[in-house]
Amino acid sequence: RSIVACPGGKVLSDGVECSAQLKYDEAEPLYRRAIAIGENSHGSDHPELATWINKFAGFCRAQGKHDEAGPLYKRDIAIGRKALGPELSHLACWLNHFARLLHAQVGRF
């Protein structure tokens, strides 16, 4: 059964929609809830969960929450490497997102 079809997938979609509507205070708990639902229903190392975590990391980065985004990016990369291997095309994208975060952090110091 796909993780996207689980209730967490709908919650994640709602979080993405709230974020797009600039309702950030509503979006953040939805991202967190979706990830928790996905972990409980499919395990903490499910490859699709990595995509959800990446979406939340991007949300955090966009909000300037770099200290929170970094561990999320590291987690989605670790899940992707373990579950799908180092040649996964998503992995390159996730690494790029993490690199953008690091680049933004350099500007803060």
Disulfide bonds with the S-S distance in Angstrom:
none
